[in-house]
Amino acid sequence: MESETPSGDAPVTDLLPLASMSQQPYVSELLSFTLDRLQKEPELLRVDAERIRRQMQEEAVGNYRSFILAADALLAIREEVSSIDKHLKSMIAEIPKLTSGCTEFSESAEQILEKRKMNQTLLANHSTLLDLLEIPQLMDTCVRNGNYDEALDLEAFVCKLSTMHPKLPVIQALAVEVHQTTQSLLSQLLQKLKSNIQLPECLRIIGYLRRIGVFSEYEMRLQFLRCREAWLTGILEDLDQRNAYEYLKGMVNCHRMHLFDVVNQYRAIFADDTSGSEENYDGGLLFSWATHQITSHLKTLKFMLPKISEGGSLSNILDQCMYCAMGLGWVGLDFRGLLPPLFEEAVLNLFSKNMATAVENFQLVLDSHRWVPLPAVGFPANSFGDESNEDVTPPSSLMEHPPLAVFVNGVSAAMNELRPCAPIRLKHLLAQELVKGLQAVSDSLLRYNTTRMLRENESQLFLSLCRAFIEVAYPHCATCFSRCYTGGASLVTDAKNLFDGIGRLLANSRSREIPRQGNSLERKVSENGNLPVVEDGEAAKVEEPERNGVDDKEEQSDNNPQTAEKNGEA
């Protein structure tokens, strides 16, 4: 047994594989017992078990309350453990949500941290950012106060920032606001070009426009001319167009002074460089603009000149236009050669209108004239045919014939309006207009003789009026025309054959007169030998020899070069 003991001591776990770790000491002790001891061991174990059982009973009886409490506690613990298990399961189910919440919190925390960092950076650069954000307002203030250099410096600075930071929204928004202010600056500069400014100011404004860089060189030239034209147009619009003379005088003065200045300003600012880039060459832009201005000037003259009803005013306008064209000739805009046709047309229209008015007034007075003899008026000492005198006074004998006096007054008024501005080229046309008016009077007299039934005394007065027209009014009109045009009387007298109808009427009236001897009525002749005196409501008949004597006397007096004064007006 003892020899087997060592071999039995070897691996206890191999001999008793069922023995737990707590039982190994007891098993080791059993292996060391003798056989007798081993035989007694069960009894000992039974006795120990009985003893332990009794002790347990005693303990249970003595501590039953503790056991009951322990049992209750165990039950409560089991319930709590079950509850804990349930809560653990619910917590396990909520853990993914908690994880996602933590992730979101972490992300939001990072964003907040970034914003915090940005806010800290913003706070650190607050003054610089404030200066940048105030640039548009500062630039607008500079523009309003006329500090264009500072405004353009700010604009260049913002453009540089925009180029360096194209992806920063603040910088881009700043650039947009500055661009709007730049447009306001551009509008203000162009508005200044539309005002009355001199060359130094024009140079400054064009320099600013070049710094802005909105226009090309050609566009800048075109814009300059447009603005200056708008300024000229504004000056002309301020003139009163109801008074044609004052309007034309103001327009001519405006073009004479300001158009000359604009051309010189353009040439001083934009030096034409035909040898370099085509961008600097205006291609005749100034010439086209100046031609447009001159054309507009001439169109206005053509439209307004017919509204002027005084020859003196036409003469003054012509003198001013010639002076204006001569002044503009220093810059190559001499348009004096284009003026004569316009003024010739205006003079012709004015003279035709005055002659038509004279004929119309003659017709009105003739239609309403009462054929009664008027007191005779003596002839003046000088003759109306004396061309050596500058003044031409209508013959006083015309006062005996109101229709003719009205007509001659109208012709004199027309001549007075013609004399200050009498174009040489219109000499023949104006002579034709005068002859046309005289012919209209002749036709009116013939028509009156045909359509009216006159008594014998009225017929004698009518024939005397016709004779005065041929022998007095007609030569007087020719003499008046000769005062406007040297040698112009021949152009009028050469058309005397147009009045053959009046001559035939007078010749027929003489041939129908029958001398009456022994007439009971007393004949009374006026001092100038023109008209008989009416007695008892009838005109005294004039015998043929006496009538012829009176006619001869009138012709002699008419041909006498000392019968009219020359004054130019009736």
C-alpha positions in Angstrom: 0.0 0.0 0.0 2.7 2.3 1.0 4.6 1.4 -2.2 1.6 2.3 -4.1 1.0 5.5 -2.3 3.6 7.5 -4.1 2.3 6.4 -7.3 -1.1 7.3 -6.0 0.1 10.8 -5.0 0.9 11.7 -8.4 -2.0 13.3 -10.2 -4.9 13.5 -7.9 -7.1 15.0 -10.6 -6.5 11.9 -12.6 -7.7 9.6 -9.8 -10.7 11.6 -8.9 -11.6 13.6 -11.9 -14.9 14.5 -10.3 -13.4 16.3 -7.3 -13.6 20.0 -7.5 -10.9 22.3 -6.4 -12.5 22.8 -3.0 -12.5 19.0 -2.4 -8.9 18.4 -3.4 -7.5 19.0 0.2 -9.9 16.5 1.7 -9.1 14.0 -1.0 -5.4 14.4 -0.4 -6.0 13.9 3.3 -8.0 10.6 2.6 -5.2 9.3 0.6 -2.9 9.7 3.5 -5.1 7.7 5.9 -4.6 4.0 6.8 -7.0 1.4 6.1 -8.4 1.4 9.6 -8.7 5.1 9.4 -10.5 4.9 6.2 -12.9 2.3 7.5 -13.7 4.6 10.4 -14.1 7.6 8.2 -17.7 7.0 7.1 -18.8 6.7 10.7 -16.9 9.9 11.5 -18.4 11.6 8.6 -21.9 10.5 9.8 -21.3 11.7 13.3 -20.1 15.0 11.9 -23.0 15.2 9.7 -25.4 14.5 12.5 -23.7 17.1 14.6 -23.8 19.7 11.9 -27.4 18.9 11.2 -28.3 19.5 14.9 -26.3 22.7 14.9 -28.2 23.8 11.8 -31.5 23.0 13.4 -30.5 24.9 16.4 -29.3 27.8 14.3 -32.5 27.6 12.2 -34.6 27.7 15.3 -32.5 30.4 16.8 -32.3 32.6 13.7 -35.6 31.8 11.9 -36.3 35.4 11.6 -33.1 36.0 9.7 -33.9 33.2 7.4 -37.3 34.6 6.7 -35.9 38.0 6.0 -33.2 36.4 3.9 -35.9 34.6 1.9 -37.9 37.8 1.5 -34.7 39.6 0.5 -33.9 36.9 -2.0 -37.4 37.1 -3.5 -37.1 40.9 -3.7 -33.6 40.5 -5.2 -35.0 38.2 -7.8 -37.7 40.7 -8.7 -35.2 43.5 -8.9 -32.9 41.5 -11.0 -35.8 40.7 -13.4 -36.6 44.4 -13.5 -33.0 45.3 -14.0 -32.8 42.7 -16.8 -35.8 44.3 -18.5 -34.3 47.8 -18.2 -31.0 46.5 -19.5 -32.8 45.2 -22.5 -34.5 48.5 -23.1 -31.2 50.3 -22.6 -29.5 48.0 -25.0 -32.3 48.9 -27.5 -31.7 52.6 -26.9 -28.0 52.5 -27.2 -27.9 53.0 -31.1 -30.1 56.1 -30.6 -27.7 57.3 -28.0 -24.8 56.6 -30.3 -26.4 58.5 -33.2 -27.3 61.3 -30.8 -23.7 61.5 -29.6 -22.5 61.5 -33.2 -24.9 64.4 -34.0 -23.8 66.2 -30.9 -20.2 65.7 -31.9 -20.8 67.1 -35.3 -22.8 70.0 -34.1 -20.2 70.6 -31.5 -17.6 70.7 -34.3 -19.7 73.2 -36.3 -20.2 75.4 -33.2 -16.5 75.2 -32.6 -15.9 76.3 -36.2 -18.3 79.2 -35.8 -16.7 80.1 -32.6 -13.3 80.1 -34.3 -14.8 82.3 -37.1 -16.4 84.6 -34.5 -13.1 84.9 -32.8 -11.4 85.6 -36.1 -14.1 88.2 -36.9 -13.7 89.8 -33.6 -9.9 90.0 -34.1 -10.4 91.6 -37.5 -13.5 93.6 -36.7 -12.0 97.0 -37.5 -10.6 95.8 -40.8 -13.9 94.3 -41.9 -15.8 97.4 -40.8 -13.5 99.5 -43.0 -14.2 97.1 -46.0 -18.0 97.2 -45.5 -18.0 100.9 -45.3 -16.2 101.3 -48.7 -19.5 101.5 -50.8 -20.9 104.2 -48.4 -17.6 106.1 -48.4 -17.4 105.9 -52.2 -20.9 107.2 -52.5 -20.1 110.1 -50.2 -17.0 110.9 -52.3 -19.1 110.8 -55.5 -21.7 113.1 -54.0 -19.1 115.6 -52.8 -17.2 115.5 -56.1 -14.1 113.7 -54.8 -13.8 111.6 -57.9 -10.1 110.7 -57.5 -10.7 109.1 -54.1 -13.9 107.4 -55.3 -11.9 105.8 -58.2 -9.1 104.8 -55.9 -11.7 102.9 -53.7 -13.2 101.3 -56.9 -9.7 100.1 -58.0 -9.0 98.7 -54.5 -12.3 96.7 -54.5 -11.6 95.4 -58.0 -8.2 94.1 -56.8 -9.8 92.4 -53.7 -12.5 90.8 -56.0 -9.7 89.4 -58.2 -7.7 88.1 -55.3 -10.8 86.5 -53.5 -13.3 85.5 -56.2 -15.0 82.9 -54.0 -15.7 85.1 -51.0 -19.4 86.1 -50.9 -18.7 89.2 -48.8 -16.1 90.5 -51.3 -18.3 89.8 -54.3 -21.3 91.5 -52.6 -18.9 94.4 -51.9 -17.9 94.5 -55.5 -21.5 94.6 -56.7 -22.3 97.6 -54.4 -19.2 99.4 -55.6 -20.2 98.7 -59.2 -23.5 100.3 -58.6 -21.8 103.4 -57.1 -19.5 103.4 -60.1 -22.5 103.6 -62.4 -23.8 106.5 -60.4 -20.4 108.2 -60.8 -20.5 107.5 -64.5 -23.9 109.1 -64.8 -22.8 112.1 -62.8 -19.7 112.6 -65.0 -21.8 112.4 -68.2 -24.2 114.9 -66.7 -21.4 117.3 -66.1 -20.5 116.9 -69.8 -24.0 118.2 -70.5 -23.4 121.4 -68.7 -21.5 124.6 -69.4 -17.9 123.6 -68.6 -14.6 124.8 -70.0 -11.7 122.8 -71.5 -9.9 122.1 -68.1 -13.0 120.5 -66.6 -13.6 118.5 -69.8 -10.1 117.2 -69.6 -10.7 116.1 -66.0 -13.9 114.4 -66.8 -12.5 112.5 -69.7 -9.6 111.4 -67.5 -12.1 110.0 -65.0 -14.0 108.2 -67.7 -10.7 106.6 -68.9 -9.9 105.4 -65.4 -13.4 103.9 -65.1 -12.7 102.0 -68.3 -16.4 101.6 -69.3 -16.0 103.0 -72.8 -13.5 102.3 -75.6 -11.7 105.3 -77.2 -14.2 105.6 -80.0 -17.2 105.2 -77.7 -15.7 107.9 -75.4 -15.4 110.3 -78.3 -18.9 109.6 -79.4 -20.2 110.0 -75.8 -18.4 113.3 -75.5 -20.1 114.7 -78.6 -23.5 113.3 -77.6 -23.3 115.0 -74.2 -22.1 118.3 -75.7 -24.9 118.1 -78.2 -27.4 117.5 -75.4 -26.1 120.7 -73.7 -26.5 122.7 -76.9 -30.0 121.3 -77.4 -31.0 122.3 -73.9 -29.8 125.8 -74.5 -31.9 126.0 -77.7 -35.0 124.5 -75.9 -34.8 127.3 -73.3 -35.3 129.9 -76.1 -38.8 131.3 -76.8 -39.9 129.9 -80.1 -43.0 132.1 -80.2 -40.8 135.0 -81.3 -39.0 133.8 -84.4 -36.5 136.7 -84.5 -35.4 136.4 -80.9 -35.2 132.6 -81.2 -33.0 132.7 -84.3 -30.8 135.4 -82.8 -30.3 133.3 -79.7 -29.7 130.1 -81.8 -27.1 131.8 -84.0 -25.3 133.3 -80.9 -25.4 129.9 -79.2 -23.8 128.1 -82.2 -21.3 130.9 -82.8 -19.9 130.7 -79.2 -20.5 127.1 -78.0 -20.1 125.1 -81.2 -16.7 126.7 -81.7 -15.8 125.8 -78.1 -17.0 122.2 -78.5 -14.9 121.6 -81.6 -11.8 123.1 -80.0 -12.4 121.0 -76.8 -12.7 117.8 -78.9 -9.5 118.5 -80.8 -7.6 119.4 -77.6 -8.8 116.2 -75.7 -8.7 113.6 -78.5 -5.6 114.0 -80.6 -6.2 112.0 -83.8 -3.5 109.5 -84.3 -3.9 108.1 -87.8 -0.5 106.4 -87.8 -1.2 104.1 -84.8 -4.0 101.9 -83.7 -7.3 102.1 -85.5 -9.0 102.4 -82.1 -7.6 105.9 -81.7 -8.8 107.0 -85.1 -12.3 108.5 -85.1 -12.9 108.0 -88.8 -14.3 111.5 -89.3 -16.5 111.4 -86.2 -16.0 115.1 -85.5 -16.7 116.0 -89.1 -19.9 114.0 -89.1 -21.1 115.6 -85.9 -20.2 119.1 -87.0 -22.0 118.5 -90.3 -25.1 117.3 -88.4 -25.0 120.5 -86.3 -24.7 122.7 -89.3 -27.5 120.8 -91.1 -29.7 121.2 -88.1 -28.9 124.9 -87.9 -29.8 125.4 -91.6 -33.0 123.4 -91.2 -34.1 125.6 -88.3 -33.3 128.7 -90.3 -35.4 127.3 -93.2 -38.3 126.6 -90.8 -38.2 129.9 -88.8 -37.3 132.5 -91.4 -40.7 132.5 -93.1 -42.2 133.5 -89.7 -40.2 136.8 -89.7 -42.3 139.6 -91.2 -39.8 142.4 -91.2 -37.0 143.0 -93.7 -34.8 144.6 -91.1 -35.0 141.6 -88.9 -34.1 139.3 -91.8 -31.1 141.6 -92.5 -30.0 141.4 -88.9 -30.3 137.6 -88.8 -28.4 137.3 -92.1 -25.6 139.5 -90.7 -25.4 137.4 -87.5 -25.4 134.2 -89.5 -22.6 135.4 -91.7 -20.6 136.4 -88.6 -21.3 133.0 -87.0 -20.2 131.2 -90.2 -17.1 133.3 -90.4 -16.2 132.6 -86.8 -16.7 128.8 -87.3 -14.6 129.0 -90.4 -11.6 129.1 -88.1 -12.4 125.5 -87.2 -13.4 124.5 -90.7 -17.1 125.0 -90.4 -17.7 128.0 -92.7 -21.2 127.6 -94.1 -21.7 131.1 -95.6 -22.2 129.6 -99.0 -25.3 127.8 -97.8 -27.0 130.8 -96.4 -28.1 132.8 -99.5 -30.7 130.3 -100.8 -32.4 130.3 -97.5 -32.6 134.0 -97.1 -33.5 134.5 -100.8 -36.4 132.2 -100.3 -37.5 134.1 -97.1 -37.2 137.5 -98.9 -39.1 136.3 -101.9 -41.9 134.9 -99.7 -42.0 138.1 -97.6 -42.2 140.3 -100.6 -44.8 138.1 -102.3 -46.9 138.1 -99.1 -46.7 141.9 -98.8 -47.6 142.4 -102.4 -50.5 140.0 -102.0 -51.6 142.0 -98.9 -51.4 145.2 -100.9 -53.5 143.8 -103.8 -56.0 142.3 -101.3 -56.4 145.7 -99.5 -56.8 147.4 -102.8 -59.6 145.0 -103.8 -61.3 145.5 -100.4 -61.2 149.3 -100.6 -62.2 149.3 -104.3 -65.3 147.1 -103.6 -66.4 149.4 -100.8 -65.4 152.7 -102.4 -68.0 155.4 -103.0 -67.5 157.2 -106.2 -67.6 160.9 -105.1 -65.1 163.6 -106.1 -62.5 164.4 -103.4 -60.8 167.7 -102.9 -57.8 168.1 -105.2 -54.3 168.0 -103.6 -51.5 170.0 -105.2 -48.3 168.2 -106.5 -45.1 168.6 -104.6 -42.2 170.5 -106.1 -40.0 167.4 -106.8 -40.8 164.6 -109.1 -41.2 160.9 -108.2 -39.1 160.0 -111.2 -35.9 161.7 -110.0 -33.5 158.8 -109.4 -30.9 161.1 -107.9 -32.8 161.4 -104.7 -32.7 158.5 -102.2 -36.3 159.1 -100.8 -39.4 158.4 -102.8 -42.7 160.0 -101.7 -45.9 158.8 -103.4 -47.5 161.5 -105.5 -50.1 163.6 -103.6 -52.6 163.2 -106.5 -53.1 159.6 -105.4 -55.0 160.8 -102.4 -57.8 161.6 -104.7 -58.1 157.9 -105.4 -58.2 155.9 -102.0 -57.9 152.4 -103.6 -54.8 153.4 -105.4 -53.4 155.2 -102.3 -54.0 152.0 -100.3 -52.2 149.9 -103.0 -49.3 152.3 -103.3 -48.9 152.3 -99.5 -48.8 148.5 -99.5 -46.2 148.6 -102.3 -44.1 151.1 -100.3 -44.4 148.9 -97.2 -43.2 145.9 -99.3 -40.3 147.9 -100.7 -39.3 149.1 -97.2 -39.2 145.6 -96.0 -37.2 144.5 -99.1 -34.7 147.3 -99.0 -32.6 146.2 -95.9 -32.2 142.7 -97.4 -32.4 142.7 -101.2 -30.6 139.8 -102.7 -29.1 140.5 -106.2 -30.1 137.1 -107.5 -33.8 137.9 -106.8 -33.8 141.1 -108.8 -35.8 139.6 -111.8 -38.0 137.4 -109.6 -39.0 140.3 -107.4 -39.6 142.5 -110.4 -41.9 139.8 -111.7 -43.7 139.7 -108.3 -44.2 143.5 -108.5 -45.4 143.3 -112.1 -47.7 140.4 -111.0 -49.2 142.6 -108.3 -49.7 145.5 -110.7 -51.3 143.2 -113.2 -53.6 141.9 -110.5 -54.7 145.5 -109.8 -55.2 146.0 -113.6 -57.3 142.9 -113.8 -59.3 143.9 -110.8 -60.0 147.3 -112.4 -61.1 145.7 -115.6 -63.3 143.2 -113.7 -64.8 146.0 -111.7 -65.6 147.9 -114.9 -67.3 144.8 -116.3 -69.3 143.7 -113.3 -70.4 147.1 -112.0 -73.0 149.5 -113.4 -71.8 153.0 -112.8 -73.5 156.3 -113.4 -71.9 158.8 -115.7 -70.3 160.8 -113.0 -69.1 157.6 -111.3 -67.7 156.3 -114.6 -65.7 159.5 -115.0 -64.2 159.1 -111.5 -63.4 155.4 -112.2 -61.7 156.3 -115.5 -59.7 159.0 -113.7 -58.6 156.3 -111.2 -57.5 154.1 -114.1 -55.6 156.9 -115.7 -53.9 157.7 -112.4 -53.0 154.0 -112.1 -51.3 154.0 -115.5 -49.7 157.4 -115.4 -48.9 157.8 -111.7 -49.0 154.7 -109.6 -47.3 152.4 -112.1 -44.3 154.7 -112.7 -44.1 155.3 -108.9 -43.8 151.6 -108.2 -41.1 151.3 -110.8 -39.2 154.1 -109.2 -39.5 152.6 -105.8 -38.2 149.3 -107.1 -35.2 151.1 -108.6 -34.3 152.4 -105.2 -33.9 148.7 -104.1 -32.1 147.6 -107.2 -30.2 149.9 -109.5 -31.7 149.8 -112.9 -34.6 147.8 -111.6 -37.2 150.3 -113.0 -36.6 149.1 -116.5 -37.6 145.6 -115.5 -41.0 146.9 -114.4 -41.5 149.4 -117.2 -40.7 146.8 -119.8 -43.9 145.0 -118.8 -46.2 147.9 -119.5 -47.9 146.0 -122.3 -49.6 144.0 -119.6 -51.8 147.0 -118.9 -53.1 147.4 -122.4 -56.6 146.5 -121.2 -56.6 149.7 -119.0 -55.2 151.7 -122.0 -57.9 150.4 -124.3 -60.5 151.2 -121.7 -59.3 154.8 -121.4 -59.1 155.1 -125.2 -62.6 153.8 -125.7 -63.9 156.2 -123.0 -62.4 159.2 -124.8 -63.8 158.1 -128.2 -67.3 157.9 -126.7 -67.3 161.4 -125.2 -69.5 163.8 -127.3 -69.0 167.5 -126.8 -72.1 169.3 -125.6 -72.2 173.0 -126.3 -74.5 175.3 -124.3 -74.7 173.1 -121.4 -76.7 174.8 -118.7 -74.6 173.3 -115.9 -71.6 175.3 -114.8 -68.4 173.4 -115.1 -65.9 173.8 -112.3 -62.5 172.3 -112.5 -60.2 171.7 -109.5 -56.9 173.5 -109.2 -54.9 170.6 -110.5 -57.2 170.1 -113.5 -58.1 166.4 -112.7 -61.7 166.2 -111.6 -65.0 168.0 -112.2 -67.1 169.3 -109.3 -70.5 167.7 -108.7 -73.5 170.0 -108.7 -77.1 169.2 -108.1 -76.2 165.5 -107.8 -74.8 165.2 -111.3 -71.3 165.3 -112.6 -70.6 168.1 -115.1 -69.7 166.7 -118.5 -66.3 167.8 -119.9 -66.1 168.6 -123.6 -63.6 166.6 -125.6 -61.2 169.4 -126.3 -61.2 170.4 -122.7 -60.9 166.8 -121.6 -57.9 166.3 -123.8 -56.4 169.4 -122.5 -56.7 168.1 -119.0 -55.2 164.8 -120.0 -52.3 166.5 -121.6 -51.8 168.6 -118.5 -51.7 165.5 -116.3 -49.3 163.7 -118.6 -47.0 166.8 -118.6 -47.2 167.0 -114.8 -46.5 163.2 -114.5 -43.5 163.5 -116.7 -42.1 166.5 -114.8 -39.1 165.2 -112.8 -40.1 167.6 -109.9 -43.5 166.2 -109.0 -42.7 163.8 -106.1 -40.5 163.5 -103.1 -38.5 160.4 -102.4 -39.0 159.0 -98.9 -39.5 155.3 -99.3 -42.9 155.2 -97.4 -46.4 156.5 -98.1 
